[in-house]
Amino acid sequence: MKRMTPAGCCGAVLVAALTAALPGAAAAPGATGSFPAKPVRVVVPQATGGATDIQARLFAARMSQNLGQQFIVDNRAGGGAAGIIALTTVARAAPDGYTLLAVVPSFTFSPALHKNYPVDPIKDFAPVSWMTRAPYLLVVNAASPAKSVKDFIAHARAQREGILFGAGNLGSGTHLVTLWFLSAANVKAAYVPYRSVGLAMLDLTAGRIDATLANVLSAVSPVKAGKLRALGTSTALRSRILPDLPTIAEQGVPGYAASTFHGYAAPAGTPAAIVDKLSAEFARVVKSPGVAERLSDDGGEPIGSTPHEFRQFIASEILVWRKVVTDAGMRVE
């Protein structure tokens, strides 16, 4: 299959249009005054204990120290993998900077998946900061004959009945990155959904499935323990904690570049001055001693972007996943 990342003038024009439409790009500046003058709520679209929740609590603790007001994590896991309850809670909140959304990949792909999605990531939110990025790892059982992505593709194509590829629930981020990889690599596979990627890796270790694409945070420990073998990383650049592991794109799947990420957004209409102040503080936190090292040790890349940079990233990701979903003929009702 041809490279699926949008290219050419049409894609560029659409990215520009999406970027221009994002709230906050031209918000009237105003004095931040004593902001924040009361606690700030950080709404997380996942349950406690997950990677997003852990990062949100790490950042919230540092923001509380730096700004002198509590940043309180509010877990709103309802609404399925799309995190609809969390998104609608923030979209409908007062645009004053006191309610923020922890943004995860579903923010950019869920609108393409759901027919009646209740919020618009372009119109209903003002991006604040893109905080981190981390790769997925293509992982197989340690006894697999595949020692590289090229080996894996050749082995999979040789299986008349195809292979079993397991990851998260249908419509999850790991499901979509898997669909993109299988299509781009021209590999036939039956997809086995799991409630969590951790469960998929247990079955992979036992030899009940052939491969998975897992967040580096979930996969790196069993890989380093020798229980599983990592064949490649999903991002355009190699992982800092696995620098000798080539990317999937390097190994015969050009243009494939997917990542999980963490960021923050405010309700549309939040004053630009407040957005800018929050963005600068988040960037300072994610690059601060202790935080940056901890993220890197877990396989994440600290970023700490400006609102404009996060705006552009969101727009480009929406285009990528819209194409992946459309090409796969997917729809989650």
C-alpha positions in Angstrom: 0.0 0.0 0.0 1.2 3.5 -0.7 2.3 5.8 2.1 -0.8 6.8 4.1 0.5 10.1 5.6 -1.2 13.0 3.8 1.0 14.6 1.2 0.8 17.2 -1.6 -0.8 20.5 -1.8 -4.3 19.3 -0.9 -3.2 17.9 2.4 -1.1 21.0 3.1 -4.1 23.3 2.4 -6.4 21.2 4.6 -3.9 21.2 7.5 -3.6 25.0 7.1 -7.4 25.3 7.1 -7.7 23.1 10.2 -5.0 25.0 12.0 -6.6 28.4 11.2 -9.9 27.1 12.5 -8.6 26.0 15.9 -9.7 28.3 18.7 -7.1 30.3 20.5 -5.1 31.0 17.4 -6.2 34.7 17.3 -7.8 35.1 20.8 -7.6 38.7 22.0 -4.7 39.0 24.5 -5.6 40.0 28.0 -3.9 40.4 31.3 -3.5 37.2 33.3 -3.7 39.2 36.5 -3.3 36.9 39.4 -4.1 33.7 37.4 -4.4 31.2 38.8 -6.3 32.6 41.8 -8.0 29.3 42.7 -7.5 25.5 42.0 -7.3 24.3 38.4 -9.1 21.1 37.5 -7.3 18.7 35.1 -9.8 16.3 33.5 -8.2 13.0 32.5 -10.2 10.8 30.1 -8.9 7.6 31.7 -9.1 5.8 35.0 -6.6 6.1 37.7 -3.3 4.1 37.4 -2.9 4.3 33.6 0.0 6.0 31.8 -2.0 9.2 31.1 -3.1 9.4 34.8 0.4 8.9 36.0 1.8 11.7 33.8 -1.1 14.0 34.6 -0.4 13.6 38.3 3.3 14.2 37.9 2.7 17.4 35.9 -0.1 18.6 38.2 2.1 18.3 41.3 4.8 20.4 39.7 2.4 23.0 38.3 0.9 23.3 41.8 4.4 24.0 43.2 5.3 26.5 40.5 2.0 28.5 40.4 0.9 28.3 44.1 -2.5 26.8 43.4 -3.6 23.2 43.3 -3.9 21.5 40.0 -6.4 18.7 40.8 -6.6 15.6 38.6 -10.2 14.6 37.9 -10.5 11.2 36.3 -13.5 10.9 33.9 -13.2 7.5 32.3 -16.7 7.2 31.0 -17.8 7.3 27.3 -15.6 4.4 26.1 -12.1 4.7 24.6 -13.1 8.0 23.1 -13.3 9.6 26.5 -16.5 11.4 25.6 -17.5 12.3 29.2 -14.1 14.0 29.8 -14.2 15.9 26.5 -17.8 17.1 26.9 -17.0 18.2 30.5 -14.2 20.4 29.4 -15.8 21.7 26.2 -18.8 22.9 28.2 -16.7 24.4 31.1 -16.2 28.2 31.5 -13.3 29.4 29.2 -11.3 30.8 32.1 -8.3 28.5 32.3 -9.6 26.7 35.4 -10.6 23.5 33.6 -8.1 21.7 31.4 -8.2 18.5 29.4 -5.4 16.0 29.3 -5.2 15.3 25.6 -4.4 11.8 24.3 -4.4 10.2 20.8 -8.1 9.4 20.9 -8.7 13.2 20.8 -7.5 13.1 17.1 -8.9 9.8 15.8 -12.3 9.4 17.7 -14.2 12.0 15.5 -13.4 9.9 12.4 -14.6 6.7 14.2 -17.9 7.8 15.7 -20.9 8.8 13.6 -22.4 11.2 16.1 -19.3 12.4 18.0 -20.5 15.1 20.4 -17.5 17.5 20.4 -15.3 19.0 17.7 -11.5 19.0 18.6 -11.1 21.9 16.1 -13.8 24.2 17.3 -14.4 23.3 20.9 -10.9 23.4 22.4 -7.9 25.7 22.6 -4.6 23.8 22.5 -2.3 24.7 25.4 0.8 22.4 25.2 2.0 19.2 23.6 3.9 17.6 26.4 5.3 14.2 25.5 5.5 11.7 22.6 6.4 8.0 22.8 6.6 5.2 20.3 4.8 1.9 20.0 6.9 -1.2 19.7 6.3 -4.0 17.2 6.7 -7.0 19.5 6.8 -10.8 19.0 7.4 -13.9 21.2 11.1 -14.5 22.0 10.9 -17.8 20.1 9.6 -16.2 16.9 11.7 -16.8 13.8 11.4 -13.1 13.0 14.5 -11.1 14.0 13.5 -7.9 12.2 10.4 -6.2 10.7 11.4 -7.5 7.2 11.6 -11.0 8.7 8.2 -10.6 10.3 6.6 -9.3 7.1 8.0 -12.2 5.1 7.0 -14.8 7.7 3.5 -13.4 8.0 3.0 -13.3 4.2 4.0 -17.0 4.0 1.2 -18.0 6.4 -1.7 -19.1 4.2 -4.2 -18.5 7.0 -2.6 -15.3 8.1 -1.4 -14.4 11.6 -3.0 -13.4 14.9 -2.3 -9.8 15.9 -3.5 -8.7 19.3 -3.7 -5.3 21.0 -6.3 -3.0 22.6 -10.1 -2.9 22.1 -11.6 -2.2 18.7 -11.3 1.6 18.1 -8.4 2.0 20.5 -5.1 3.7 19.6 -3.3 0.4 19.4 -6.0 -1.0 17.1 -5.6 1.9 14.7 -1.8 1.8 14.6 -2.0 -1.9 14.0 -4.4 -1.4 11.1 -2.1 1.2 9.6 0.9 -1.1 9.9 -0.8 -4.2 8.5 -2.1 -2.2 5.5 1.2 -0.4 4.8 3.1 -3.7 5.1 0.6 -5.7 3.1 0.2 -8.3 5.8 -2.9 -10.4 6.3 -3.8 -10.8 10.0 -6.8 -11.5 12.2 -7.1 -8.8 14.8 -7.7 -10.0 18.4 -9.0 -7.2 20.7 -8.1 -7.2 24.4 -9.3 -5.0 27.3 -5.7 -3.9 27.7 -2.4 -4.3 25.8 -1.0 -5.9 29.0 -3.4 -8.9 28.5 -2.3 -9.1 24.8 1.3 -9.3 25.9 0.5 -12.1 28.3 -1.0 -14.1 25.4 1.9 -13.2 23.2 4.3 -14.5 25.8 2.3 -17.7 26.0 2.4 -18.1 22.2 -1.4 -17.7 21.7 -1.0 -14.7 19.3 1.8 -13.8 16.9 2.5 -10.1 17.5 1.3 -6.9 19.1 2.0 -3.2 18.8 2.3 -1.9 22.4 3.2 1.4 24.0 6.9 1.4 24.8 6.1 2.0 28.5 4.1 -1.3 28.6 6.5 -3.3 26.4 10.0 -2.3 27.4 10.2 -4.4 30.6 9.3 -7.8 29.1 11.5 -7.0 26.1 14.5 -6.2 28.4 13.7 -9.3 30.4 14.0 -11.5 27.3 10.4 -12.7 27.4 9.5 -10.8 24.2 11.4 -9.5 21.2 11.0 -5.9 19.9 11.4 -5.7 16.1 10.9 -2.0 15.5 9.6 1.3 16.8 6.6 3.1 15.3 8.0 6.7 15.4 10.0 8.4 12.7 13.1 8.5 15.0 14.5 5.8 17.1 13.6 5.5 20.8 16.1 7.0 23.3 15.9 3.9 25.6 16.3 1.5 22.7 18.6 3.4 20.4 19.9 0.3 18.6 16.4 -0.8 17.6 15.5 0.5 14.0 12.2 2.1 13.3 9.5 0.2 11.3 9.9 2.8 8.5 13.6 2.0 8.3 12.9 -1.7 7.8 10.7 -1.6 4.7 7.5 0.3 5.6 8.3 3.8 4.5 6.1 6.6 5.7 4.8 4.7 8.8 5.2 7.0 11.8 2.7 6.7 14.7 3.1 7.7 18.3 1.2 8.0 21.5 1.2 11.4 23.1 0.1 13.6 26.0 -0.9 17.2 26.0 -3.3 19.8 27.4 -6.2 21.8 26.0 -8.6 24.4 27.4 -12.2 25.2 26.4 -12.5 27.3 23.2 -12.5 31.0 24.0 -10.0 30.8 26.8 -8.1 34.1 26.7 -4.8 33.9 24.8 -2.8 35.4 27.7 -4.0 32.6 30.0 -3.3 29.9 27.4 0.2 31.3 26.9 0.9 31.4 30.6 -0.2 27.9 31.1 1.7 26.7 28.1 5.0 28.3 29.3 4.6 26.8 32.7 3.8 23.3 31.3 6.9 23.5 29.1 9.0 24.5 32.1 7.6 21.6 34.1 8.2 18.9 31.4 11.8 20.0 30.8 12.6 20.4 34.5 15.2 18.2 36.2 13.7 15.0 37.5 10.6 15.2 35.3 12.4 15.0 31.9 14.6 12.2 33.2 11.7 10.2 34.5 9.8 10.5 31.2 12.9 9.5 29.2 13.5 6.5 31.4 10.0 5.4 30.6 10.6 5.8 26.9 8.9 9.1 26.5 10.2 12.2 24.8 9.7 15.5 26.6 8.4 18.2 24.3 6.7 21.2 25.9 5.4 22.9 22.8 3.8 26.3 22.2 0.0 26.4 21.6 0.7 27.0 17.9 2.9 24.0 17.6 0.3 21.8 19.4 -2.4 23.2 17.1 -0.4 22.2 14.0 0.2 18.7 15.4 -3.5 18.1 16.2 -4.5 19.2 12.7 -2.0 16.9 11.1 -3.0 13.9 13.3 -6.7 14.4 12.5 -5.9 14.1 8.8 -3.7 11.0 9.2 -6.3 9.1 11.3 -9.2 10.2 9.1 -7.5 8.5 6.2 -6.6 5.4 8.2 -10.2 5.0 9.4 -11.7 5.7 5.9 -9.3 3.3 4.2 -10.1 0.6 6.7 -13.9 1.2 6.4 -14.2 1.5 10.1 -17.1 3.0 12.1 -17.9 2.6 15.8 -21.5 3.2 16.6 
